[in-house]
Amino acid sequence: MEADVIEIYRRTALLLHLTDEELVGRLEDTLEGLTSLRVAAHLRRCSVCQGRLEFLQSILTADVIAFPDRRSRLGEALNVASFQIDPVLAKAALTMSGKDFKDAEGWFYGRMYERNDGTLSISIASHATEEAGSIVDLFSDQMPGWQRTETFKLEGEEIVARFVLTLEDRRQLPRACQLRCRLRHPDAEPSE
């Protein structure tokens, strides 16, 4: 009778799937005694646990993918850029043209134009799609405290941040105003 109970226990133990801890112990060769024997016996019979073991092994041996550096090349390019708002834009609405700008290294490009209602549209785009979701602050050193914020949104194969400066914004800003940008990640604290 006792031999039958032991045999039932042995078969039941082999049928129970292995825990993640047991599988990691097998991979790291830290299992001892009966646990090591049971895990080895179970893996010979169970394709589910064999698959889980292979999956865990692929995770433990995979190359680590680094997130983009907090100060990406796009961020560096945007952080030194400035855009002149000047009276030429008033004429641009009549000719349906605008003012295009880009950085010297090609990290971003943009377009600024006056709309029919007098508001000013500014679009900033880049092919650095890994920055989708990053925040762009538009500000002016000439007007401390004035800032507009948008998020880079993925549109096809590029990211775009669109700003609309209202008539009130335009009244607040000096006529020949220099606008600047700052790129920050969503989890970063806003700068002043």
Order of alpha helices (4+ residues) and beta strands (2+ residues): alpha-alpha-alpha-alpha-alpha-beta-alpha-beta-beta-beta-beta-beta-beta-beta-alpha-beta
